[in-house]
């Protein structure tokens, strides 16, 4: 329930910020071209594939691992954290503060994800299955990080740092 509320809050915040930017900069097409960018820009194709596959997963436990253990940390560590760095470098304090707040919300999600995953790992039969799912989904995570990070010329170490932080999260869980 908390994660759903966090996600809805962020959809609302992104929509509000998009509208503010559309009003301030109508010539840039905010709120008009995002779907096209999501579907066509090379930077988003890794995230798109990972997201669409994770959302189409029919097994609840695998879906949980794909979304909470792989996809969400990938978004947190590459998109939000790298975007925060880029926003600060560009002097955009508001975007930097918004991304910082998103990362704080993610901490709650990570806490319960760690607890649930560790509980699942307490059953020895689950260990190879969960590790197998993480191994299955991690290449898509890495590809998403690499593709998106190439669009951040002002943050050349973003990909390596994000991959390292996602791996550290997996180690924290015990995977």
C-alpha positions in Angstrom: 0.0 0.0 0.0 2.8 2.4 0.9 4.6 1.7 -2.4 1.5 2.2 -4.4 0.9 5.5 -2.7 4.6 6.5 -3.3 4.2 5.6 -7.0 1.0 7.5 -7.3 2.5 10.5 -5.6 5.4 10.4 -8.1 3.1 10.2 -11.1 1.3 13.2 -9.7 4.6 15.1 -9.1 5.9 14.3 -12.5 2.6 15.4 -14.1 2.6 18.6 -12.1 6.2 19.4 -13.1 5.6 18.5 -16.7 2.7 21.0 -16.7 4.8 23.7 -15.1 7.5 23.2 -17.7 5.0 23.2 -20.5 3.6 26.5 -19.4 7.1 28.0 -18.9 8.5 26.6 -22.1 5.7 25.9 -24.6 8.2 25.7 -27.5 9.8 22.5 -26.0 6.7 20.3 -26.3 6.5 19.1 -22.6 3.4 16.9 -22.2 3.1 16.3 -25.9 6.0 14.1 -27.0 6.8 11.9 -24.0 5.1 8.7 -25.4 7.0 9.1 -28.7 10.3 9.6 -26.8 9.5 6.5 -24.6 8.8 4.4 -27.7 11.6 5.7 -29.9 14.5 7.4 -28.1 17.5 5.0 -27.8 18.1 6.2 -24.2 14.8 4.8 -23.1 14.7 1.4 -24.9 16.5 -0.5 -22.2 14.1 0.8 -19.5 11.2 0.2 -21.8 12.1 -3.4 -22.4 12.8 -4.1 -18.8 9.6 -2.4 -17.7 7.3 -4.0 -20.2 8.7 -7.5 -19.6 8.5 -7.1 -15.8 4.9 -5.9 -16.0 4.0 -8.8 -18.3 5.5 -11.4 -15.9 2.7 -13.8 -14.8 4.3 -15.4 -11.8 3.7 -13.2 -8.7 7.0 -14.0 -7.0 9.1 -13.6 -10.1 7.2 -10.3 -10.8 8.1 -9.1 -7.3 11.7 -9.9 -7.8 11.7 -8.4 -11.3 10.0 -5.1 -10.2 11.2 -4.6 -6.6 14.7 -6.2 -6.7 15.8 -5.3 -10.2 13.6 -2.7 -12.0 12.9 -0.3 -9.2 16.6 -0.1 -8.0 17.7 0.3 -11.6 15.3 3.3 -11.9 16.4 4.7 -8.5 20.1 4.3 -9.1 20.4 5.4 -12.7 17.4 7.6 -13.5 16.7 9.4 -10.2 20.3 9.6 -8.9 21.9 10.4 -12.2 19.2 12.9 -12.9 19.8 14.6 -9.6 23.5 15.0 -10.4 22.6 16.4 -13.8 20.0 18.8 -12.4 22.5 20.1 -9.8 25.2 20.6 -12.4 22.6 22.5 -14.5 21.7 24.7 -11.6 18.1 23.3 -11.4 17.6 23.1 -7.6 13.9 22.2 -7.9 14.5 19.1 -10.0 17.4 18.1 -7.8 15.2 18.4 -4.7 12.4 16.5 -6.3 14.7 13.6 -7.3 16.2 13.6 -3.8 12.7 13.2 -2.4 12.0 10.4 -4.7 15.1 8.6 -3.5 14.0 9.1 0.1 10.6 7.5 -0.7 12.5 4.6 -2.3 14.3 3.9 1.0 11.0 2.7 2.5 10.3 0.5 -0.5 13.8 -1.0 -0.2 13.4 -1.7 3.5 10.3 -3.8 3.0 11.7 -5.4 -0.2 14.8 -6.5 1.7 12.6 -7.9 4.6 10.3 -9.8 2.3 13.1 -11.1 0.1 15.1 -12.3 3.1 12.1 -14.0 4.4 11.7 -15.8 1.0 15.4 -16.7 1.1 15.0 -18.3 4.6 13.3 -21.2 2.7 16.3 -23.1 1.2 14.3 -24.3 -1.8 13.7 -20.6 -2.7 17.3 -19.6 -2.9 18.2 -21.0 -6.3 14.9 -19.9 -7.8 15.3 -16.3 -6.6 18.9 -16.1 -7.6 18.0 -17.5 -11.0 15.3 -14.7 -11.4 17.8 -12.0 -10.4 20.3 -13.5 -12.9 17.6 -13.5 -15.6 16.6 -9.9 -15.1 20.0 -8.3 -14.4 21.2 -8.2 -18.0 18.1 -6.2 -18.9 18.8 -3.9 -15.9 22.4 -3.4 -17.1 21.3 -2.7 -20.6 18.8 -0.1 -19.4 21.5 1.6 -17.3 24.0 1.6 -20.2 21.5 3.0 -22.7 20.2 5.7 -20.4 23.6 6.7 -19.1 24.8 7.5 -22.7 22.3 10.3 -22.8 24.0 12.0 -19.8 27.2 13.5 -21.2 27.6 15.6 -18.1 27.7 12.5 -15.9 30.3 10.2 -17.5 30.5 7.7 -14.5 26.8 7.3 -14.1 26.5 3.8 -15.6 29.3 2.3 -13.6 28.1 3.9 -10.4 24.5 2.8 -10.9 25.4 -0.8 -11.7 27.6 -0.9 -8.6 24.8 0.4 -6.4 22.2 -2.0 -7.8 24.7 -4.9 -7.2 25.3 -3.6 -3.6 21.5 -3.6 -3.0 21.4 -7.3 -4.2 24.2 -8.1 -1.8 22.4 -6.4 1.0 19.5 -8.7 0.4 21.8 -11.8 0.3 21.5 -12.5 -3.4 
